[in-house]
Amino acid sequence: MIGKIQRVPLREVWKHEALDFTTWLERNVDVVSDALGLPLSSAERERAAGDFSVDLVAEDESGNPVVIENQLEKSNHDHLGKLLTYAVAIGAKTAIWIVFEPRPEHVNTISWLNEFSPVSFHLVKMEAIKVSDSPPAALLTQVVGPSKESREVGEAKKEWAERHTLRHRFWTELLDRSRQKTTLHTKISPSRSSWIGTGAGKSGLGFNYVVLQHDARAELYISRGKDMDEQNKAIFDSLVASREDIESSFGGDLDWERLEGRLSCRIAARITLGGYRDEDRWPGIQDAMIDNMIRLEKALRPHIARLRV
């Protein structure tokens, strides 16, 4: 005969969180070790952390302190704050939060911390179970824990945020420099995107600046949107017919990209001095982009005005 697992209210097993549950946990820290696959030893209650006392402080296999905060109830902001405070105060590399019921917002918070913090955080659900008339037993289940994947996600997000910050500063500086030479982009605000642009006088045509990690360009971008591919290609082909005159007026070769299979086309002046990752060269890169944009607009404007599509 196979018995049926029954869940026992935690307060029936440990009536007082600090006096009963924390004491039990101190003596049975191996239960936490087994649940997390994390060797723990030397658990001590009420370790001082500044003006506060940590529920439990254990050691990992390298002797580093491990903070353990516990609740016999739903997770709350107060205990989350304590967990963070204690981890910082004692220089812990691992923090474990044991709760009866983890709230979704705290699950998300611990996941976020594992992406961006040097501390490894574990959120653990605590239950008491028994089979038939057996004594209650502790059942710990990890809800969220650190992983290589979460660290990689965190690094990717940090890189993405850094990229946005750099590009916003790059565009701020470029637009400031541009206003001294042309009115073309005076109404444009800095962006976190890889491009900024303004209309070229015809629907779906824009004079865009584009900056990548190590290169940049000034371009006429042709895109009238979905179901307008034939018009986009017709506009491009009309301008290509005047390629010799346009490049003569521009003063150099341009990249003519019909972009087959895509809804857009572009005519671009490439800048190979660097991109937003080459901050020490920004002034030269920005001046080159502005100069190319001024010449590109001057060369294309008469031909755009004569378009019949």
JOWO-V56558 format. One line per field, one symbol per residue. burial: I if it has 16 or more other ideal C-beta (glycine too) atoms within 10 Angstrom, else O. A space follows every 50 residues. Layout:
burial=???
This chain:
burial=OOOOOOOOOIOOIIOOOOOOIIOOIIOOIOIIIOIIOIOIOOIOIOIOIO OOOIIIIIIIOOOOIIIIIIIIOOIOOOIIOIIIIIIOIIOIOIIIIIII OIOOOIOOIIIIIIIOIOIIIIIIIIIIOIOOOOOIOIOIOOIIIIOOOI IOIIOOOOOOOOOOOIIIOIIOIIIOOIOOOOOIIOOOOIIOOIIIIIOI OOOIIIIIIIIOOOIIIIIIIIIIOOOIIOIIIIIIOOIOOIOOOIOOII OOOIOOIIOOOOIIIIIIIOIOIIIIOIOOOIOOIIIIIIIIIOIIIOII OOIIOOOOO
